[in-house]
Each structure stands twice: as structure tokens, then as C-alpha cells.
Amino acid sequence: MLVEPQIDLLTVARAAHERRDWRASYEAFDRASVYAPLRIDDLDAFSFAAWRLGHVKEASRAAERVFAELTRTDPTAAAMKATELGLAWLVRGDLNIGQGWMNRARRLLAGAEEGPAHGYLAYLDANVAAMTLDLDTLSTHVRALRDLGERLNTPAVTALSLIIGGIEAILHARTADGYALIDEAILPLLADEVPIEWAGDIYCIVLHHCHKLADLPRMRSWTQSMEQWCGLSGSVPYGGVCDVHRLQVQVHTDDYRLLEDRLGTSSRTLAEVNSWAAAEGYYQLGEVRRLMGDLDGAARAFEQARTLGKDPQPGEALLACRRGDSAAAWTAIRLALAGGDRLERMRLLRAAVEIALGRDAVDEAETYCSELEIDAAAFKTPGFLAWAAHARGAVAVRQGRFDEAIAALQEALREYRVQQSRYETAEVYEWMALARRGLGDTGAAAADAATADAIYAELGVEPAGICGIPLPGGLTRRELEVLACVAQGATNRQAAQQLYLSEKTVGRHLANIYAKIGVSSRTAAAAWAHANDVL
């Protein structure tokens, strides 16, 4: 017989579970289990709450006990529980264990009447095919799941069939079709007709692919939607994913110094809960540190991403550039290009153009740029179109085709404004400055360079410089320009006028220059500039 304290605790636990207060539910069930073992439905609810609080191992053990009991009493329910466990392991990034649970579900469903569990299992099969880029198998699963959804007429299965159909369309470069299916799939989620764990997976997979497509406007919209959903569900695993995707968006607009700690915290929190999201977080942390000039910190973050299963490219290759090792950068990017999927390849191509130009391999840069343009035209997302125009402008500058370069770079600026991609906007202004210098318009060139510097300063980063060519003394490009003016005898006011800066900014740059090269006077700085060929 249940003792009275347990009855009271179970009442509290069940009520908390009903209102989605996972912490109160978990704690009350945990205390109730001290008096007597929980019955199967309460154990299932306890597992549910534990997982949402991030107690993954405890949740898995409880869910496996539920599964074992259900195999003796209700094989169809046991199959459904096996699909839930399969999903949980896939979310954690363990494909093998996830597929093991899927096979258990498949065995239990063999010969059973067709029902929702078949739909959830078919979704997982399609998801695995998408993760492994087995596009032919994915198409087969998408058709089967769509037919199954029509026969079952179950909102959750219908939503899953739409979402995986949208992902298939995106992977085949039918981006508009994919977005249309995804937008339709959101309706059952908004109506709360999809179980929380499956709704969370829908949000995650969509945001992941929006990020791969570099479609920041749509990613912002979906992130806001997921934030609202995370707030309702109170889920640590999916709430952490919300944080990572939010920070991926904010990296394009916010001060990097404020983002670094938040990325580190989110990534550490997710490491045992959702390894692919944690890996994405660590990779983004590496990128932030690379752009801030913390090269050792960037290397550590990229290694953490690798440990969690993500190849940290092109970040590591660009980090090698920042260290002045263009040969290592070139080797790394070419190896990555040999194995990247079509979407990931877009980021790699963008970096390959930059690295090739740094090596003066303009013909190779042209080849990669052309491939980038072809796929940008196929996918038609704002980010890809911006990258292609940016790359075309950079290549045209190096080829001496300055008018063509300015036209391409202005197109990139338009797309980056839609994206609100401030760092990339600054890079484009730097290339614009070079193109205008090539045309002899030094005033406009200086204005463009000053605009780039202002954006870099707001973001808290330093321009990377040319790949593989470390700047003398560790000085930034702007510091070198200030030093060159001073070495030629310019006053702070004259340097400010020449570089379109304020006198205060020139003074700040000069103080940084003195500290970096170890001098204390203008005369000594000028001598250092002459000795190091700064002029």
C-alpha cells in the first residue's frame, strides 16, 4: 500500500507535470520514489521531466525501465518508447545507439497494425538519412512518410512528414519549396498538436539548416519562435539550443567581447545533453576568438568542437592564415573541400577564395569563386548571394578589374544589409577601398577604410589582414597606416585628415603602436617604421 506522504507527493508531481513545471515534477517524483517504486506512468513522467532538466543519464535509465516493462504489457507502447529513446540518442549525437533503439522499435512493430509509432519511426529513418547525406534513401523515406501521414491523418505525423520533406527539398537546392513545406509544418506546432520532444527536434533541425543556408532573416524569425516555445516548455536540452542559435545570429551584429562568455557557457551546458549543438557553440566561440585576435583561445575552442564531432573548418584554416601559415591553411581547406556536403561546401568555398588570394593564386580563387556563384544562384538565399558577390568583388580587385569589383561589392553590401552581417560588411568596405584606390579615387578609398574600421571597433575585433602575411609588430592595418603617416612627418591632425579619422582616434592608435613595438616617442616609432619597411 502507498503511504500517505507518497500519495501527497505524487499528487504534487502529477499536477506539476500537467502544467509543464519540470523541476517541481522531477523533485516530487524523486521524493515519492523513496517510499515505493513508481508505477509505470509515473516513472515515464519522471523520465520526461529529468530529460528536460538536463539529467540525461537519469532520464535514460528511467525510460529504459519503462520500455522494459512495456515490452511485457503493451508492445506497441514499448515501440513508441523505443522511438523516443532513439530520438533522444540522436539529439545527443550518438547515431549508433539511436539506431539501436530504432531497430528495437522496428522489431516490436513488425506485423502490428499501422499507427503513429510507425510514423515517428519513419521520421527517424529519414532523419538519419539526412544526417548521413544519403539523399536517395532520404527521398524514399520522405515519400513513405508522406503517404503514411495521409493514411493516419495524425497532426504530429503530418508535421514530421512536412518538415523532413522540406529538408529534402533544401538539400536538393529547391530552397523555396523547402521553406514552403517548413512553414506549413509549423502550424501543428503552434496548435500544440506535436509532442514536446518531437516539436523541439523540428525547431532544431530547421534552425540548423537555416544556419547552413546562411539565411539570417529566416533564422532570426525561427529563433524568436523557438525562444517562445523554449519558454513554454522549460526544456534544458532545447533551451540550450535556443541559446546557441540566438548567439549564432547575434555574432553578426553584437560586440564580440560580450558574446564570448555566453557562447562558452552555453556550449559547456550542452556538452552532455546535445553534442551537436554544443559543437556548433564551440565552433562559433572559436570564430569569435579568431576575429578578436585570441588565436590560442580560438584553437582550444575549435579542438573542443572537433572532440564533440564537428570538423572545425573553415575556421581552423582561417586561423592558420591569421598565424601567417598560408601553407597549412591551404592544405586544411583543400582537405575539407574534398569531403564537404553541398551546403557545408559553400562556407568552405568562401574561405578558399580568401586563402587562395592570400597566396596570390588568383586563378584558383577564380575557380572557387565561380563554383560559389553557381550554387548561390541555385539556393538563392541572401547569405549565399552575398558571399558570392563578396568573393567576385575580391577576385576582381586582384585581377585589376576595379569597376567590375565595385559593382560586385555594392551588390554584396546590399545583401549583407538584409542579413545585418556587420563584420562581412566591414570586409566589403575594405575591398571597396582597394578598388577605389585602383581607380585613383583616394578620398573615397579612405572613407571606405574608415567605415570598415568603425564597424570593427564597434564589434570589438581587428581586421584579419591578408591571409598568410602577418603584419609587422602585430600591428593592425589601421595602426600601420597611422604609423606610416607619422613616419612621414605628419602631425596627429594631419594623419586624421588623411585617414578620415578623429584626432582622438589617431592618438589612441599611436598609444597602441608604442606599446606593441616597444617605443615611447614619435622619433623612435618613425625609425622602427623605416627599419621594418612599413612605408
N, C-alpha and C positions, 0 to 999 in steps of 0.2 A: 504493500500500500504506500502511496505517496504521503510523505509527511507534510504537514501544513505549510512550513516555510517554503518547501519546493513548489507547492501549488501557487503560493503568492508570487514567487519569483517567475514561474512560468507564465503567469498572467501578465506580469510586467514585461517579460521578454517578448511574448507574442504581440502585445499591443505596440511595443516599440518597433518591432519588425514590420507591423502593418503600416506604421507611419514613416517607415524608412529611416528611423533613428538607429543606425547600425551599431553605434557604440553602446547605447543603452541596451539594445537587444543582445549584443555579444556578452556584455558583462553579466546580465541577468541569467542568460542561458548557462554561462560558465559557472556561476554560483549555484544554480539549480542542479547542475550535474554532480556536485559534491554529495548531494543527498541520495541520488539514484541515477542510473544511466538514463539519458534522454531517449524518448521514443523516437521512431524514425523520422517523423515530420519535424519534430523539434530539432533533432540533430542536423537535418537538412537546412533548417533556418539558421542554426548556429554556424554551420559551414559558410552559408551565404554571407552572413554578417562579418565573419572573420576575414573572408577574402576581400570584402570591400574596405576593411580597415588596414589591409596590407599584411595580415598574418597568414601568409601564403601557405607555409608548411602545415600549420594547424588546420587551415581550411581544407587542404588537400587530404589530410588524414581523415578528417570527419566525413568528407564527401566520399572517400573510398569505402568507409564503413557503411554509409548509406547505400552505395552501389552494391556492396556485398549482400546486404540484407534484401535489397530489391530483387536481386537475381533469383532469390528463393521464393519471393512472393508475387512479383509483378515484373516479368522480363521486359515488357515494353517501357515501363517507367525506368527500369535499370538501363535500358538502351539510351533513353533521354539523358539520364545522369552521366552516362559514358560520353555522350556528345558534349555535355557541359564541361566535363573534365578535359576532354580533347581540346575544347576552345581555350580553357584556362592555361593549358600547357603551351598551346600555340602562341597565346598572348605573351607568355613568359619567354618565348623564343626557342622553345625546345621542340623541334619538329618531330623527332623520333618518338618521344613519349606521347606527344599529341596524336600522332598517327596510330600508336599502340592502342590508345583509348578509342579512337575512331574504329579500329578493327574489332574491338570488343562490341561496340555498338552495332557494327555491321553483322556480326555473328548472331547477336540477340534478335536482330530484326529480320533475319533470313526466314522467309515464309510467313512473316507476320502481315496482318492487314495494313495497307498503306495509311500512314498518318503523319502528324507533324514531325515526329522524330526522324522520319525518312528525309524530310525537307532540311532539317538542321544538319543532318549528316551530309547531304548533298552539297550544302553550302560550305561545310568544312573541306570537302573534297575539292571543290572549286577554289577555295581559298589557298589550299596547299599548292594547287597547280599554278595559281597566280604568283605565289611566293617563290616558286621554283622556276618561273617563267616557261612552263610547259604550256605554250599557248594553244596547241592543238587539243590537248586534254582539257584545258580550261574551256574552250569553245564547246566541247562535248558536254561537260558538266553544266555549263550555262543553259544549253538547250534543255537538258534533262530537268534542271531545277525550275526553269520557266514552265515547262509542261506540268511538273508536279505541283507548282503553285496554283496553276489554273484548275487542276483537279481538286486540290484540297480546299481552295478558297479560304485560306487562313492568312490574316493580315501580316503576321510576322514572317511566314514563309514567303509571301509575296514580296515583302520589303527586302528580304535577303536575296531573292532572285533578281530584283531590280538592281540592287547595289552591286552584285557580282557581275551582272550584265553591263553595268556602267564601267566597272573596272576593266572588263574585257575590251569594251569599245575604246577606252583610253589607251590601253596597251597596243591596240591596232591603229592608233593615231586618228580615231574617229572621236575627237575630243568633244565636239558639240553633242553628238549622240550620247556619249557617256555622261555628260553633265545633265542632259535631259532625264536620263534614267535615274541618276542620283537624286535630282530634285524631286522626282516622283516618289522615290523611296523614303524621303524624309517625312512624308505625310503620316504614315502609320506611327513613326517615332513620336511626332508631335501629339498624336492622339493617344499616346501611351499604350499602344497595342503590341509593342515588341518588348519581350523580357529585357530587364536592365542589362544583363551581361552581353546579350546579343546586340542591343542598341549601342552599347559602348564600343563594341567591335566595329560596328558600322561607322561611327564617328571617327574612330582611329584610322581605319583603312582609307576613308575618304580624305582625311586631312593629310595622311601620309602621301597619297598620290597627288593632292593639290600642291604639296611641297615639292615633290619630284617634278611637277609640271611648271614650277616657279610661277604659279598663278596666285600672287599675293592678295589681290582684291577678293577672290573667291575664298582663299584661305582665311582672310580676316572675317568674312561673313560666317564661315563654318566654325571658326574658333569661337566667335561670340555665341553661336548657337550651342556649341559643346560646353562652353562655360556655364550657360544657364542650365543645361542638362546635368553637368557635374554638380552644380549647386543643389539640384533637387535630389540627386542620387547619393551624394555624400561619399563617393567611391574614391578610395585612395589610389588604386591602380589607374582608373580612368581620370581622376582628378589630377594626378601627376602628369599624365599625358596632356591634359589641358594646359598645364604649366609649360611643358616643353614646346608645344605648338605655339602658344602665346609668345614665348620668348623667341622662337624662330621668326615670327612676324616682327617683333619689336627690334630685333637686331638690325632691321633695315631703317629704323627711324630714331632709335633712342641712343643715349650716351652709353657707349660700351662699358665704361667704368661701373655703371650702375647694374649692368646685366651680368657681369662676370660671376658675382657671388650667387645670384639667383639661379643661373644655369648649373653651377656646381652643386647647389643644394638639391635642386630637382633631380639631377642625374643620380646623385648618391641615393636619394629616397627610392628611386625606381629600380635600382640595380638588381634587387632580389624579387621584384614584382613584375616588371615589364622590361625585359632586357633590351628589346629593340628600341623602345622609347628612350631608355637610359643611354644606349649607344648614340642615338641621334642627339641627345642632350650633350654628351661629352664631345661629340664631333663639333657641334656648334660652339661649345666652350673653347675648343682648340682654335676655331676660326676667329673668335673674338680675341683671344690672346695673341694669335698671329698678327692680327691687324693692329693691336695695341703695342706690338713690339716685344711682348713677353715670349720669346722664342722657346725657352726651355719649358715654360708652363704650357705652351701650345703642344709641344712634343709629348708631354705627360698626358694631356687630355686626349690626344689622338691615339696614344697607346691604350688608354682605358676604353676608348671606343672599339679598338681592334679586339681587345680582350672579350668584349661583350658581343662580338660577331660582326661588326661593321668595318669594312675596309675604309680607312680614313683618307680616301682620295676624293678630290684632288688637293685637299688641304695639306697633306704631307709633302706633296710635290711642290706646292707653292711655298711651304715653309722652307724647303731646301733652297728655293730661289732667294728667299729672304736672307738666308745664311750665306748666300753667294756661291752656292754649289749648283750651277746650272746643269752639270752633267748628271748629278743624282736626280735632279728634278726631271730631266728629260727621260731618264731610264724609268723612273716611277710612273710618269704619266703614260708612257708608251705601253708599259705592262698593264696598267689599269685599262687602257683603251682596248687591249686585246680581249678583255673579259667582261666589259660592262654591258648591261642591257641597254635598250634603246633610249629609255628615259634618263638613266644614270649617265649614259654616254654624253648627253647634252652638256652637263656640268664639266665633264672631262674634256670635251672639245673646246669649251670656253677657256679652260686653263691651258690646254695645249697650244692655242693660238698665242696666249701671253708668253708661255715658256719658249715657243719657237721664235717669236720676235726678239726675246731677250738673247737668244743665241745667234741672231742675225740670219736665221733660217727662214727667210721671207717666203720662199716657195712652199715650204712645208706649212707655214702659217696660212698661206692661201688655200692649200688643200683642206686643212681642218676647218677654216672659215667657211669654205663652200659647203662642206658637209653639214656644218652647223646651220647654215642658211636653208638648206634643203629640208631638214627636219623641223626647223622653226616654222617654215611655211606649211608643213604637214600638220603639226599640232596646233598652230595658231594661238598659243597662249601669250599674254602680254610679256611675261618674263622671257620666254624663248625668243620672241621677236626683238626684244630689247637687246638680249645677248648677241644675237646675230648682227644687228645693226652696229652695236658697240665694236664687235670683232672686225666687221667690214671697215669701219672708220679707222681703227688702229692699223690694220693692214695697209689701207690706202695711204695713210700718213707715211708709213715706212717705205711705200713704193713711190712716194713723191707726188701722188695724185691728190693734191690738197683740197681742191674744190669738191671732188667726189667724197673725200674724207669728211668734210664739214657737213655735207648733205646727209651722209650716213649717221654721223654723230648727233646731228639735230634730231633725226628720227629716233635714235636711242634715247635722247633726253626726253622726248615726248612720251615714250613708253615707260621710262623709269619714273616719270612724274605720276603716271597712272598707278604704277606699282608702289610709289612712295619709297623708292630704293635710294637712300641718300648717299651711301658710300659709293655705289656704282655711278651715281650722278656726278660725284666729285671726280671719279676716274675719267669720265667722259669729258669733263671740263679741262682736265689735264691734256688729253689728246687734242681737244679743240685749240688749246693754247699752242701746241706744237704745229698744228695745221695752219693757224693764223700767222705764226712766225714764218712758216714756209712761204706764205703769200706776202710777207713783208709788212703785215699789219701788227706791229709790235705793241701798240696801245691796247688793242682788243685782246692780244695774247696775254698781256699782263693782267688784264681784268679777268679773263677766264681762269688764270692761275690763282688769282686772289680769291675767286669764288670757290675754287676747289679747296684752297687752304682753310677758308672759313667753315666749310662743311666738315672737313677733317677735324678741326678744332672742336666743333660742337659735338662730334661723335666721340672725341677723346682718343683718336687714332692718329697714326702717322702714315703718310703715303709710302707704299712699299718700294718705290723706285723701280729700276729696270731689273728684270729677272737675271740673277747671276752676277750682277755688278754691284757689290757693296759700296756704299757711298763713303768717302774718306772721313775718318774720325767718328764714324757713327752718326754723322750729321744728316738731317733731313734735307730734302730737295730745297725747301724754302730757306733753311738755315744756310745752305751753300750759296743761294742767291744773295742773301743778306751779306754773307762774308765776302763774296766777290765784289759787291758794291763798296764795302768798307775798304777792302784791299786796294781798290782803285781810287781811294781818297774821298769817297762820298761821306757826307755827314749823315746822321740819322734821318734828318728831314729830307735830304736828297734821296737817300735809299728808299724812304717811304713813298716819295713821289714816283720814283722809277718802278717800284714794285706794287703800287696801288695798295699800300698798307698804311696804318696809322703809325705815328712816331712811337707811341707806346708799344705797339706790337713789334716794331723793329728793335726797340730796347730789350724787350723780353727775349726775342730771338738771339740778340747779341749776348745776353747773360747766359743763355743755354749753350751758345757756341764756346764761350770762355770756359765753362765748366767741362764741356766734353773734350776739348782739345788741350786743356790744362794750361791756359794762359790767363793773364789778368789785365791786358791792355790792348788797344786797337793796333798799336805798332806790332806787338807780338803776334796778334791774330793775323795781320796782313802778311807777316813773314811766314807764318805757318801756311797760309793760303798759297803763297808763291812756291813754297817748298813741296806742296802736295798737289800742284797743278790744278788748283781749284779754278783759276781764271780760265 
